[in-house]
Amino acid sequence: MAQIGKDISKAKTLLEQGQLVGIPTETVYGLAGNALDPDAVALIFATKNRPDFDPLILHTSAMDRVFDFVKEIPKPLDLLAAKFWPGPLTLLLPKKEVVPDLVTSGLDTVAVRVPSHPLTNKLLSELDFPLAAPSANPFGYISPTKASHVNDQLGEKIGYILDGGDCEVGLESTIVGIEDGEITVYRLGGLDIKAIKDVVGEVKVMTHSSSNPKSPGMLKSHYSPTKPFILGKLDDLISEYSSRGVPFAVLSFCKSFPFLEQSIQIQLSKGGDMNEAAKNLFAAMRALDTMDVSVILSELLPEEGLGRAINDRLRRAAVQ
């Protein structure tokens, strides 16, 4: 298994050697490699078993360094960067030739963000190159929010995981670009749409894609447990699967079901707090996936604030 620690110098050396490192961000843990080294990028795809038509996000330490690999930041996106970087915002920008086509799946735009996690931001500030860092999990599975999650799934394939504790946000970054003159949200995430609208006005929200996505995180089926994940009204689902004698576990927003064993149910936020629910989502899905049950029953959250992004992940987890 991989070594886990807080040694930035060790992580830096491995990355400079073309190896991969697990890194913490405020959103989820990433599987990081030198974004300007095609061999390191290819290793990311191979390690995750990720299809090469799904683009990657570049991570760097500060806004002024973005211009090392993008041609420009259009004014509306510049306003968002000034407001929300460092943070859970990714911008889709016109790339320079220095960015390998493998990173962008041949597109002329590249997804970029400045993460706010202090450990990773310090690492990025000491590197001469940006990091490509998709979520540090096998492709299509639940994103990791702890160093141990990374080790459980990829520890035999990488040498080091930088341990930054539990991820503060717990959902991937929100991806924003401009398409046909409209500010477009390509992926709902840890930055609330309302906060974006407060800066740039109305936005278009894209639905996910089943193939050849225009940005990372648009595939229809993703973030999935290994067990069937069923969405609906929990009272009805519990009644149905109980009557059928099918062993199940329950993931709810805040409701507890006293007639069920506590060991087979998880509430994302007992107080109904969206931020807490987002932070707990992926860890809860992982915990339920390890239980001795046949299916996981869940429900959608209110379509408000981060509830929209959480529901996006739940719907994609439920695609069979």
GUROTOR-38354 format. One record per residue (C-alpha): residue number from 1; chain; x, y, z. Coordinates in steps of 0.2 Angstrom, whole numbers. Layout:
% GUROTOR-38354
+-----+-------+-------+-------+-------+
|  nr | kette |    c1 |    c2 |    c3 |
+-----+-------+-------+-------+-------+
| NUM |     A |     X |     Y |     Z |
...
+-----+-------+-------+-------+-------+
% end
This chain:
% GUROTOR-38354
+-----+-------+-------+-------+-------+
|  nr | kette |    c1 |    c2 |    c3 |
+-----+-------+-------+-------+-------+
|   1 |     A |     0 |     0 |     0 |
|   2 |     A |     5 |    18 |    -2 |
|   3 |     A |    14 |    28 |    11 |
|   4 |     A |     3 |    41 |    19 |
|   5 |     A |    11 |    57 |    27 |
|   6 |     A |    12 |    76 |    26 |
|   7 |     A |    30 |    77 |    18 |
|   8 |     A |    28 |    90 |     4 |
|   9 |     A |    46 |    88 |    -1 |
|  10 |     A |    43 |    69 |    -4 |
|  11 |     A |    28 |    73 |   -14 |
|  12 |     A |    37 |    86 |   -24 |
|  13 |     A |    51 |    74 |   -28 |
|  14 |     A |    40 |    60 |   -34 |
|  15 |     A |    30 |    72 |   -45 |
|  16 |     A |    46 |    79 |   -53 |
|  17 |     A |    51 |    61 |   -57 |
|  18 |     A |    35 |    58 |   -67 |
|  19 |     A |    26 |    48 |   -53 |
|  20 |     A |     9 |    50 |   -46 |
|  21 |     A |     4 |    56 |   -29 |
|  22 |     A |   -13 |    57 |   -20 |
|  23 |     A |   -16 |    75 |   -14 |
|  24 |     A |   -29 |    83 |    -3 |
|  25 |     A |   -40 |    98 |    -9 |
|  26 |     A |   -55 |   106 |    -1 |
|  27 |     A |   -67 |    96 |   -13 |
|  28 |     A |   -60 |    78 |   -14 |
|  29 |     A |   -43 |    70 |   -15 |
|  30 |     A |   -35 |    70 |   -32 |
|  31 |     A |   -23 |    58 |   -41 |
|  32 |     A |   -10 |    71 |   -46 |
|  33 |     A |     4 |    70 |   -60 |
|  34 |     A |    14 |    83 |   -70 |
|  35 |     A |     1 |    90 |   -82 |
|  36 |     A |    14 |    95 |   -94 |
|  37 |     A |    22 |    78 |   -95 |
|  38 |     A |    12 |    67 |  -107 |
|  39 |     A |    19 |    51 |   -99 |
|  40 |     A |    13 |    56 |   -82 |
|  41 |     A |    -4 |    61 |   -89 |
|  42 |     A |    -6 |    44 |   -98 |
|  43 |     A |    -1 |    36 |   -81 |
|  44 |     A |   -16 |    45 |   -73 |
|  45 |     A |   -28 |    38 |   -86 |
|  46 |     A |   -21 |    20 |   -84 |
|  47 |     A |   -20 |    21 |   -65 |
|  48 |     A |   -39 |    26 |   -64 |
|  49 |     A |   -44 |    16 |   -79 |
|  50 |     A |   -51 |    32 |   -85 |
|  51 |     A |   -57 |    34 |  -103 |
|  52 |     A |   -46 |    46 |  -113 |
|  53 |     A |   -61 |    56 |  -120 |
|  54 |     A |   -64 |    62 |  -102 |
|  55 |     A |   -54 |    78 |   -99 |
|  56 |     A |   -43 |    82 |   -84 |
|  57 |     A |   -42 |    98 |   -73 |
|  58 |     A |   -26 |   107 |   -70 |
|  59 |     A |   -22 |   113 |   -53 |
|  60 |     A |   -10 |   128 |   -49 |
|  61 |     A |    -6 |   139 |   -34 |
|  62 |     A |   -11 |   156 |   -40 |
|  63 |     A |   -21 |   165 |   -53 |
|  64 |     A |    -6 |   174 |   -61 |
|  65 |     A |     2 |   156 |   -64 |
|  66 |     A |   -14 |   151 |   -75 |
|  67 |     A |    -7 |   162 |   -89 |
|  68 |     A |     8 |   150 |   -91 |
|  69 |     A |    -4 |   138 |   -99 |
|  70 |     A |   -20 |   147 |  -105 |
|  71 |     A |   -21 |   161 |  -118 |
|  72 |     A |   -34 |   172 |  -109 |
|  73 |     A |   -47 |   173 |   -95 |
|  74 |     A |   -63 |   181 |  -102 |
|  75 |     A |   -70 |   195 |   -92 |
|  76 |     A |   -85 |   187 |   -84 |
|  77 |     A |   -74 |   172 |   -79 |
|  78 |     A |   -60 |   183 |   -73 |
|  79 |     A |   -73 |   191 |   -61 |
|  80 |     A |   -77 |   173 |   -54 |
|  81 |     A |   -59 |   169 |   -52 |
|  82 |     A |   -56 |   185 |   -43 |
|  83 |     A |   -70 |   181 |   -31 |
|  84 |     A |   -69 |   162 |   -29 |
|  85 |     A |   -50 |   157 |   -31 |
|  86 |     A |   -43 |   149 |   -21 |
|  87 |     A |   -58 |   138 |   -20 |
|  88 |     A |   -70 |   125 |   -27 |
|  89 |     A |   -72 |   133 |   -44 |
|  90 |     A |   -65 |   127 |   -61 |
|  91 |     A |   -64 |   138 |   -76 |
|  92 |     A |   -64 |   131 |   -94 |
|  93 |     A |   -52 |   142 |  -103 |
|  94 |     A |   -43 |   143 |  -121 |
|  95 |     A |   -27 |   133 |  -119 |
|  96 |     A |    -9 |   136 |  -124 |
|  97 |     A |     0 |   123 |  -135 |
|  98 |     A |    11 |   118 |  -119 |
|  99 |     A |    -4 |   109 |  -113 |
| 100 |     A |    -4 |    91 |  -120 |
| 101 |     A |   -19 |    86 |  -130 |
| 102 |     A |   -21 |    71 |  -119 |
| 103 |     A |   -26 |    82 |  -104 |
| 104 |     A |   -40 |    91 |  -114 |
| 105 |     A |   -45 |    76 |  -124 |
| 106 |     A |   -41 |    85 |  -140 |
| 107 |     A |   -51 |   101 |  -136 |
| 108 |     A |   -45 |   118 |  -137 |
| 109 |     A |   -50 |   123 |  -120 |
| 110 |     A |   -43 |   117 |  -103 |
| 111 |     A |   -51 |   116 |   -86 |
| 112 |     A |   -41 |   125 |   -73 |
| 113 |     A |   -43 |   129 |   -54 |
| 114 |     A |   -33 |   135 |   -39 |
| 115 |     A |   -37 |   124 |   -24 |
| 116 |     A |   -38 |   132 |    -7 |
| 117 |     A |   -31 |   117 |     3 |
| 118 |     A |   -16 |   124 |    12 |
| 119 |     A |    -5 |   108 |    10 |
| 120 |     A |    -8 |   106 |    -8 |
| 121 |     A |    -7 |   125 |   -12 |
| 122 |     A |    10 |   125 |    -4 |
| 123 |     A |    15 |   110 |   -14 |
| 124 |     A |     9 |   118 |   -30 |
| 125 |     A |    18 |   134 |   -26 |
| 126 |     A |    35 |   124 |   -25 |
| 127 |     A |    32 |   115 |   -42 |
| 128 |     A |    37 |   122 |   -59 |
| 129 |     A |    22 |   114 |   -67 |
| 130 |     A |     3 |   113 |   -64 |
| 131 |     A |    -4 |    96 |   -59 |
| 132 |     A |   -17 |    86 |   -68 |
| 133 |     A |   -27 |    79 |   -53 |
| 134 |     A |   -44 |    70 |   -56 |
| 135 |     A |   -52 |    62 |   -41 |
| 136 |     A |   -41 |    48 |   -34 |
| 137 |     A |   -52 |    33 |   -36 |
| 138 |     A |   -55 |    20 |   -50 |
| 139 |     A |   -65 |    28 |   -64 |
| 140 |     A |   -84 |    29 |   -60 |
| 141 |     A |   -83 |    25 |   -42 |
| 142 |     A |   -86 |    36 |   -27 |
| 143 |     A |   -74 |    50 |   -25 |
| 144 |     A |   -62 |    50 |   -10 |
| 145 |     A |   -63 |    62 |     4 |
| 146 |     A |   -50 |    55 |    16 |
| 147 |     A |   -32 |    49 |    13 |
| 148 |     A |   -38 |    31 |    18 |
| 149 |     A |   -51 |    31 |     4 |
| 150 |     A |   -37 |    34 |    -8 |
| 151 |     A |   -26 |    20 |    -1 |
| 152 |     A |   -40 |     8 |     0 |
| 153 |     A |   -43 |     9 |   -19 |
| 154 |     A |   -26 |    15 |   -27 |
| 155 |     A |   -13 |    12 |   -13 |
| 156 |     A |    -5 |    -3 |   -23 |
| 157 |     A |    -3 |     8 |   -38 |
| 158 |     A |     5 |    24 |   -31 |
| 159 |     A |    19 |    27 |   -19 |
| 160 |     A |    13 |    42 |    -8 |
| 161 |     A |    -3 |    50 |    -2 |
| 162 |     A |    -1 |    68 |     5 |
| 163 |     A |   -13 |    68 |    20 |
| 164 |     A |   -23 |    84 |    22 |
| 165 |     A |   -37 |    76 |    33 |
| 166 |     A |   -55 |    76 |    28 |
| 167 |     A |   -60 |    86 |    14 |
| 168 |     A |   -69 |   102 |    19 |
| 169 |     A |   -82 |   103 |     5 |
| 170 |     A |   -84 |    85 |     0 |
| 171 |     A |   -90 |    88 |   -18 |
| 172 |     A |   -80 |    91 |   -34 |
| 173 |     A |   -78 |   109 |   -40 |
| 174 |     A |   -91 |   118 |   -50 |
| 175 |     A |   -85 |   120 |   -68 |
| 176 |     A |   -89 |   136 |   -78 |
| 177 |     A |   -85 |   142 |   -95 |
| 178 |     A |   -93 |   152 |  -109 |
| 179 |     A |  -102 |   144 |  -124 |
| 180 |     A |  -110 |   153 |  -138 |
| 181 |     A |  -108 |   169 |  -128 |
| 182 |     A |  -117 |   162 |  -113 |
| 183 |     A |  -109 |   159 |   -96 |
| 184 |     A |  -112 |   140 |   -94 |
| 185 |     A |  -110 |   128 |   -79 |
| 186 |     A |  -104 |   112 |   -85 |
| 187 |     A |  -104 |   103 |   -69 |
| 188 |     A |  -113 |   107 |   -53 |
| 189 |     A |  -102 |   106 |   -38 |
| 190 |     A |   -95 |   113 |   -21 |
| 191 |     A |   -98 |   131 |   -27 |
| 192 |     A |  -117 |   136 |   -26 |
| 193 |     A |  -125 |   142 |   -42 |
| 194 |     A |  -132 |   157 |   -33 |
| 195 |     A |  -115 |   163 |   -28 |
| 196 |     A |  -110 |   163 |   -46 |
| 197 |     A |  -126 |   172 |   -52 |
| 198 |     A |  -123 |   185 |   -39 |
| 199 |     A |  -106 |   189 |   -48 |
| 200 |     A |  -111 |   187 |   -66 |
| 201 |     A |  -130 |   186 |   -68 |
| 202 |     A |  -139 |   172 |   -76 |
| 203 |     A |  -131 |   156 |   -81 |
| 204 |     A |  -135 |   141 |   -92 |
| 205 |     A |  -133 |   124 |   -83 |
| 206 |     A |  -128 |   110 |   -95 |
| 207 |     A |  -134 |    92 |   -92 |
| 208 |     A |  -122 |    78 |   -92 |
| 209 |     A |  -116 |    69 |  -107 |
| 210 |     A |  -114 |    51 |  -111 |
| 211 |     A |   -99 |    52 |  -122 |
| 212 |     A |   -86 |    65 |  -128 |
| 213 |     A |   -89 |    78 |  -114 |
| 214 |     A |   -84 |    96 |  -116 |
| 215 |     A |   -77 |    97 |   -99 |
| 216 |     A |   -73 |    85 |   -84 |
| 217 |     A |   -87 |    77 |   -74 |
| 218 |     A |  -100 |    77 |   -87 |
| 219 |     A |  -102 |    58 |   -89 |
| 220 |     A |  -120 |    52 |   -86 |
| 221 |     A |  -115 |    37 |   -75 |
| 222 |     A |  -102 |    41 |   -62 |
| 223 |     A |   -99 |    42 |   -43 |
| 224 |     A |  -107 |    24 |   -41 |
| 225 |     A |  -106 |    12 |   -27 |
| 226 |     A |  -104 |    -7 |   -32 |
| 227 |     A |  -121 |   -11 |   -25 |
| 228 |     A |  -137 |    -5 |   -34 |
| 229 |     A |  -141 |    12 |   -29 |
| 230 |     A |  -160 |    16 |   -29 |
| 231 |     A |  -168 |    33 |   -28 |
| 232 |     A |  -185 |    37 |   -23 |
| 233 |     A |  -197 |    41 |    -8 |
| 234 |     A |  -188 |    32 |     6 |
| 235 |     A |  -204 |    27 |    15 |
| 236 |     A |  -211 |    18 |    -1 |
| 237 |     A |  -194 |    10 |    -5 |
| 238 |     A |  -192 |     4 |    13 |
| 239 |     A |  -209 |    -4 |    12 |
| 240 |     A |  -206 |   -12 |    -5 |
| 241 |     A |  -189 |   -20 |    -1 |
| 242 |     A |  -194 |   -25 |    16 |
| 243 |     A |  -209 |   -35 |     9 |
| 244 |     A |  -198 |   -43 |    -4 |
| 245 |     A |  -186 |   -48 |     9 |
| 246 |     A |  -171 |   -39 |     1 |
| 247 |     A |  -157 |   -34 |    13 |
| 248 |     A |  -155 |   -15 |    11 |
| 249 |     A |  -146 |     0 |    19 |
| 250 |     A |  -153 |    18 |    19 |
| 251 |     A |  -145 |    35 |    15 |
| 252 |     A |  -156 |    49 |    19 |
| 253 |     A |  -154 |    68 |    20 |
| 254 |     A |  -159 |    70 |    38 |
| 255 |     A |  -173 |    58 |    43 |
| 256 |     A |  -170 |    43 |    54 |
| 257 |     A |  -181 |    28 |    53 |
| 258 |     A |  -183 |    21 |    71 |
| 259 |     A |  -190 |     5 |    66 |
| 260 |     A |  -174 |     0 |    56 |
| 261 |     A |  -158 |    -4 |    64 |
| 262 |     A |  -147 |    11 |    66 |
| 263 |     A |  -132 |     1 |    59 |
| 264 |     A |  -140 |     1 |    41 |
| 265 |     A |  -145 |    19 |    40 |
| 266 |     A |  -135 |    35 |    38 |
| 267 |     A |  -141 |    53 |    38 |
| 268 |     A |  -131 |    65 |    28 |
| 269 |     A |  -135 |    79 |    41 |
| 270 |     A |  -146 |    76 |    56 |
| 271 |     A |  -149 |    95 |    57 |
| 272 |     A |  -154 |    97 |    38 |
| 273 |     A |  -138 |   107 |    34 |
| 274 |     A |  -133 |   106 |    15 |
| 275 |     A |  -115 |   110 |    18 |
| 276 |     A |  -114 |    96 |    31 |
| 277 |     A |  -123 |    84 |    19 |
| 278 |     A |  -111 |    88 |     5 |
| 279 |     A |   -96 |    85 |    16 |
| 280 |     A |  -103 |    68 |    21 |
| 281 |     A |  -110 |    62 |     5 |
| 282 |     A |   -96 |    52 |    -3 |
| 283 |     A |   -90 |    45 |    14 |
| 284 |     A |  -107 |    39 |    18 |
| 285 |     A |  -109 |    31 |     1 |
| 286 |     A |   -93 |    22 |     4 |
| 287 |     A |   -98 |    16 |    21 |
| 288 |     A |  -115 |     9 |    14 |
| 289 |     A |  -106 |     1 |     0 |
| 290 |     A |   -96 |   -10 |    12 |
| 291 |     A |  -112 |   -16 |    22 |
| 292 |     A |  -119 |   -34 |    20 |
| 293 |     A |  -134 |   -28 |    10 |
| 294 |     A |  -140 |   -31 |    -8 |
| 295 |     A |  -146 |   -13 |   -12 |
| 296 |     A |  -144 |     5 |    -6 |
| 297 |     A |  -160 |    15 |    -4 |
| 298 |     A |  -159 |    34 |    -5 |
| 299 |     A |  -168 |    50 |    -8 |
| 300 |     A |  -166 |    67 |   -17 |
| 301 |     A |  -163 |    82 |    -7 |
| 302 |     A |  -172 |    99 |    -9 |
| 303 |     A |  -166 |   107 |   -25 |
| 304 |     A |  -159 |   122 |   -17 |
| 305 |     A |  -141 |   128 |   -14 |
| 306 |     A |  -129 |   113 |   -14 |
| 307 |     A |  -144 |   102 |   -14 |
| 308 |     A |  -143 |   103 |   -33 |
| 309 |     A |  -125 |    97 |   -34 |
| 310 |     A |  -128 |    83 |   -21 |
| 311 |     A |  -144 |    77 |   -31 |
| 312 |     A |  -133 |    77 |   -47 |
| 313 |     A |  -121 |    65 |   -39 |
| 314 |     A |  -135 |    54 |   -32 |
| 315 |     A |  -144 |    53 |   -49 |
| 316 |     A |  -128 |    48 |   -58 |
| 317 |     A |  -124 |    35 |   -44 |
| 318 |     A |  -141 |    28 |   -48 |
| 319 |     A |  -139 |    25 |   -66 |
| 320 |     A |  -137 |     7 |   -70 |
+-----+-------+-------+-------+-------+
% end
